[in-house]
Amino acid sequence: MRFLALSGLALLAACATKPPPKSAGGKAGDIVSIPSDPYPSTYRAFPGVTTIIRNAVVYDGTGRKFAPGAVRIENGLIAEIGSEVAIPAGATVIDAAGKFVTPGVIDIHSHLGVYPSPGVDALSDGNEATSPARPEVWAEHSVWPQDPGFSRALAGGVTTLHILPGSANLFGGRGTTLKNVYGRSVQDMKFPGAPYSLKMACGENPKRVYGARNQLPSTRMGNIAYGRQAWSDASTYRRKWEDYTRRAKAGTAKPSDAPRREIANDTLVGVLNGEILIQNHCYRADEMTNMIGMAHEFGYKITAFHHAVESYKVADLLAKEGICSAMWADWYGFKMESYDGIRENIALVDKAGACAIVHSDDANGIQRLNQEAAKAMAAGNRMGMGITPERAWTWLSLNPAKGLGIAARTGSLEAGKMGDVVLWNADPFSVYARPEKVWIDGAVIYDWADRSRRPVADFELGQPGRGDPK
């Protein structure tokens, strides 16, 4: 089991050659530490077969195109990609002439499972709106693994998705990354080894929720003040654990001397130690700069701004800071902080050299993220940017993988990465395109032509007219 860096010295203490003084009343092996992953993934990939898809147009997710192109999937991984690939004996060969192959779509911002279908109050579990700071809550503990939305997203080519709490709070809690397969528990769906995130929010939502209750924050300056205090308290908590660990290693502290564990501060310290990624709901350019300033003050990094309709105004700053921007193609203007959005936002962020991502934040939008990317590409090209389809696909796979800390394992069709692949019946940037087959870790999880390979949630199996695989 992995542990937070603040307690890493405690692990070393078990190997120390100097025994602790008897007055310490404890042994080196008794040193208290904080587990960073007490709910580890139990995901197991479905078995697949060696598969070759050939004669297709292939967008590899890194910005390259092969036409014609071929991909070999073997042992659950991408084994080879190119104009031609080796065909081992006994392999399944798919002639995909006239069709397209891409990496699976990755949605960095989803609320499936925490706001599942049917959308009733009894299943509304995304916002713990009881305090502006709730970093102690974890989205995975609200995820309903039988949300029918997961299968709908799979039919749209989504193979990985990040589930976040809502944006009522300045600190909304931890997010979790899932493989898009059904399981009995959320742990059965969790992407193995993916970093946790902390959902933060700025702007209208938290000040509206809490200001209406006559409590802090009720203004944007209140948002920042509350956040700064939370980070200051977390820094103090980290120092207490570092001091205890140092003394325990020296043999001058007993297990009972360990600080009282605070689950909320465990999450914040994980961020301060670089182990938990900040996913920050933020619309306006000025507020993004405020959040960057707070991150600099307390020494943490923002991984991505979400929604971010004014990213085009600070695209150069995002590139400099190495911050991704997860955006809609044309969903803006529905409240004041989203008023100044433009259709060219995604393209302009990409042109500036920043990490541009297309996201959904919507149970219907997640089914058509390929079309959202097409709209953004078209808007950029109307400005004369010359964005190629293979470049635009990075907004749907590799860039969100970077924003989730999993790009070394998925997000592109490169040898050694997970076999998360989509075969499209037509150009995926066409409104007429749909996935024919979807592989996750090399196994066919969805097949348009085979109803027995279209996953159905247990919840739907008992519903009239639903779940019949015949």
N, C-alpha and C positions, 0 to 999 in steps of 0.2 A: 504493500500500500504506500502511495506517495504521501508526503507531508508538506505542509507549508514551510517556506524557507525560514520563517522566523523560528521554527523549532528544529531546523536542520542540524544545529550544533548538538541537540539532544541525541540524535542518532549516533554522532561520532563519539558521544560519551560512553556508549556501550563498549567501544573498543579501547577505551583509555587503559593504560597499563597501571596508572597510579590509583590505588584504591581510595575511596572516599574516607575521610576521617570518621571515626566512630560517632563523634558528636553530631554528625549530620543526620543520623537516624534513618538513613536510606541507602540504597544501592544505585549504582549507575544505571542499571537496567530498569529502575523504577521511575526514571525521569518522565514527566508528563509531557505529552506532545499533542498536537492538534491534527487530526486526519483531514486531508483536503478532499477526499473522495469517499465518503462513507456510504454512498449509494452507487457503487460501480456498475458499469454496463454489463449486462448479461446477454448482449446481442450475439447471435450466432448466424453467420451467413448461410443461406440455403445452398444446397449443392448445385453446381452447374456442370456444363460440359465444355470442352474445347470448341470454340466457335469462331468462324471466320466470316466477316462481313466484307464483301468485295464489290468492286465496280460502282461504288457510291461516291458522292461528293462528301468529303469529310472535313469538318471544322474541328480542329483538335483542342480548342479551348485556350491555346496560348497565342492565337492570332495567325496560325498557319492553316492553309487549305491544301487538300490533296484531291485532285480531280483528273482522272479517277483515283480513288483512294481505297485502302483496305485496312481493316483492324483485326487483330487476332486477340481473343480473350481466352486465357488459360489459367487454371488454378485460381480463379476468382480475380485475376489481375489483368491489366493490359500487358500483353506480352510483346506486341509488335504493331507498328503503324507505318504506313508508307503507301506508295503506289501499288505495290504488291507485297504480300507477306507469305511466309512459309505456311504450308497446309499439312499438318501432321496426319498420319493415318488415323482414320476413324473420326476425324473432326466433323462437326456440323458446318456446312458451308451455305451461306445465304448470298444469293446473287441480288444485289441491291441496285441494279442499274436504274437510273432515273430517280433514285432516292437519296436521302441525306443522313449522315451519321454525325452525332455530336456527343460531348460529355453530357451526363445528366445535369439537369437544371438544379441549382442550389439557391434556396430562398433564405436570405439572411434575416428576414423579419416576418415571422408568422405567429399567429395566435391560435392555430389549430390545436385542438386538445384542451386549451384553457378557455376558449370561447367556441365550443364545438357546436355541431348541428345535432338536434334542433336547437335554435337559439332562444332558449327559455331561461328565466331567472335561476332555476334550479341548477343549471349547468354553467352559469356565468361565474368563472373562477379566475379571472385574469388580473383584477386589481384588488390588492389588499389595502383599500383606501381608508385606513384607520390611523395613519400617521404619515407625514411627509417623507419619512425615512423608514423604509422597511427592507433593508438589505438582508434581513434574516430569512425572508421567504424565498422559496425556490419554485420556479414555474413547473418543474417536473412533478412536484407534489400535487399539482392541480390538473396535469394532463390526463385526459380520458383517452386511453389507448384505442378505444373503439369508435372514435370520431369518424363518421362517414367521409369527412373532408379529406382524410389522408388518401383514400383511394381515388377521390376526384383529382387531387393534386398529382398523384402518380400517373393518371391518364393524361396529364399535361406535361409529362416528362420530368417531374420533380423527384429526384432520388435522395436528396438530403435537405433538411430544413431546420432552422433555428427557431425554437419556441421561446418567446419572451413574455414577461408580465406586461400589463398595460402601462399607460403613461400618466396615471393619476398622481403618482408620487415622484418626488425628486430622486429617490432611490427606490426603484420598484421591486428589486429582488433579482435573483439569479436566473439567467436563461440557460437552456440546454439544447444541444444539437442532436438531432435524431436522424437515423436512417429511415427512409420512408417504407417501412414494413410493419405490418400489424404484429403485436405481441400481447401476451397476457398482462404485462406490466410495462410501464414506461421504461424500466431498465432493460427490457428486451428490445427496445427500439433505440436506445442511446448509442450514439456514435462512439465506438471504443476510443478512449484516450483524448477525446476532444476537450479543449479547455472550456471551463464555465465562463459565462459572461455576467456582468452586472448591468442591468437596465437602469439608465439614468434618464431624466427628462428635465427640460428647461421650458421656459415660456409660459404660455397660457394655461395649459392643463393643470399643473400643480397649484398655481396661484388661484385659479378659478375654483378648484375643489376645496382648498383649505381656507382661502379668503372668505368664501361663502359661509364658513363656520366660525368666522371671527377669530381665526388663529393664524399664526405665522405658517407659511408665507401668504401674503395677499398681494405682493408686488414682485416685480422681477428682481429688485434689490434684495427682497426677502428671500427669494429663491437662492441667490448666491450666498447670502449670509448663513442660511440654514445649512447649505452644503459645506461651506468652509468649516463650520463648527463640527459637523460630522466627521470630516477628514482630520481635523485636529484631534478629536477624541480617539479616532482610530490610530493615529500616530502615537498617542500616549499608551494605548493598549498594546501596540507592538513593542514599545520600549519596555513595558512591564514583562512581557514574555521573553524578550531578549535578555533582560536582567536575570529573570528566574533561570533561564536555560544556562546562562553563563555560570551562575552560582551552583546550579545542580551539577554541571560538568566538573566543577572544582570540588564537589562533595560537600558544599556548605548549605545546601537547600534540600529539604524533604519534599516528597510529592505533595504534601499538604500545603506547601508554600507556593504552589503554582497559582497564578492569578485565576480568579473566577472566570470561567469561560463565558464569552458573550457571542452568541451565534451571529448577530448582526456585524459585529466588529471582525469576526473571522473572515467574512466576505470582503470587507473593506481592506483588511490587511492583505488578503490574497491579491487585491488589485495593487496595493502599494508595493508588493513583492513581485509584480509582473506576471503572476500566475493566472489571474482572472482578467478577462478582457472587457473594457468599457464599450457598451453599445448605447449610444446617446441619442435619444429622441430630441431633435432640435431643428427648427425651421429657419430662423433668421440668421443672416450672416453675422450681425453684431453679437448675437448670443453665442454663436459658435466661438467667436474670439474670446468672449468672457469665459466659456468653459475651458478653452485651451489655457487661458491665464490661470484658472484655478488648478488645472492639472499641473502646470509648471510650478505653482506655489507649493504643492504637496508632493510632487515628485512621482506622479503616475502618468500613464499614457492613455489617451483616447484612441480606441481602435477604429471606430466608425461613427459618423453622424448619420442618423436615420431620418427619412422624409426630406429634410435638408433642401427645401425648395429654393433657397438662396445660395446654394453652394457655388454657383457660377460667379458670385461676387467675390469669393475668397478662394477660388480654385487654386491659385498659386500658393496660398498659405497652406491649404490642405496637402498639396504636393510636398511642400517643404517639411511639414510636420509628419508626413507619412500616415495621414489619416484617410481612411476610405470614406466615401459618401454613398449611402444607399438611398436611392431616389425612385420616385414615380416618373413615368413618361409625361403625363399631362394631368395629374390629379392635384389641383391646387385651387386657391381662391375661395375655399369653403369656410375660412375664418381669417381674421386679420393677419395672423402671423404667417399664413400661407398665401397671402394676397399677391405677393410679388414674384410668383413663380413664372417660368417660361419653358416652352417645349424644348428648347435647346440646352437645358440645364445639364443633362447627362453627357451630351456630346462635348460641351464646353469644359466640363470637369475632366473628361478623358483627354481632350486636346491639351490641357494644362499639365498633363503628366501625372495626375492624381488617379487614385484607385476608384473607378466609377462602377457602381453596382445598380442593377435593376432589382427592386424588391416589391413585395405585394402588400403586406399588412391587411390582407383581405382574403376571405375564404373563396371568393370567386376569382379574384385577380390572380391568385396563385396557379390557377388552371390555365392561364394564358400569358405567362410571363414572356414567352417567345414573341407574342404580338406586342407586348409593351416595349420590348427591346427594338422591335421593328419600327415602332412609332418614333422612338428616340433617335434611331439611326437616320430615319427619313428627315427628321427635323434638322439634324446636323448637316445632312447632305444638301438640304435646301440652302444652308449657309455657305455651301461650297467646301465642306470639310473633307469630302471624299472618304467617308468611313466605309470600309469593306465589311461584308457580312461576317467574315472570319474574325475581324477585330471586334465587332459588336458582340459576338458570342462570349468574349471574355467577361462582359458585364453580367453574364448569366451563370458562369461556372467558376473560372479561375479566380476572378476578383472576389466574389463572395466567399470562396474557400480561403483566400488570404484574410478576409475580414473575420473569419471564424477560427483562424489558426490551424487549419487542416489542409493547406495547399500542398504540403509535401506528400499527401496521401490520396487526394482526390481533386477534382476540378478541371482536369485536362486528360487527354488521351495520350499519356506518356508511359513508356514501359516501366512497370513496377508499381503503378498506381492502381487503385481500386477499379474493378471492372464495372463502373457505373456509366452506362452507355444507352443512348436513345437512337432508334432507327425511325426516321420520319418518312412519311409517304410522299412528301413534297418539300420544297424549300421551306425550312422552319420559320422564315420571316414572312410567310404568306398566311393570310387569314384562313386559307383552305387546308393548311397543313395540320396533321395530327400524328402523334406517335403510333407506330405500328407495333413496336416491341420496346420494352424497357428492361434492361439488365441492371441488377444491383449486386455488386460483388460477383459478377460473372454468371448469375442465375437469372433466367427469364422470370420476372415478377409480374409483368403485364404483357398481354398479347391481345391486340385488337381482334384478331381472327379466332381466338379461342376463349370462350367465356369462362372456362374453368381456370384460366389464368388472368382473371380480372378480380383482384382481391375484394372481398365484401366483408364489412365489419360485422362482428357477431350481433351488434345491435340491430342491423338491418335484416339479418337472416330470418327473423321471426315476423317481419313486417309484410303485409299483403303486397304482392307484386314486386317484392325486393329479394335480392339474393339468390334467385333461381339461376344456377349455372348451366341449365340445359339450353 
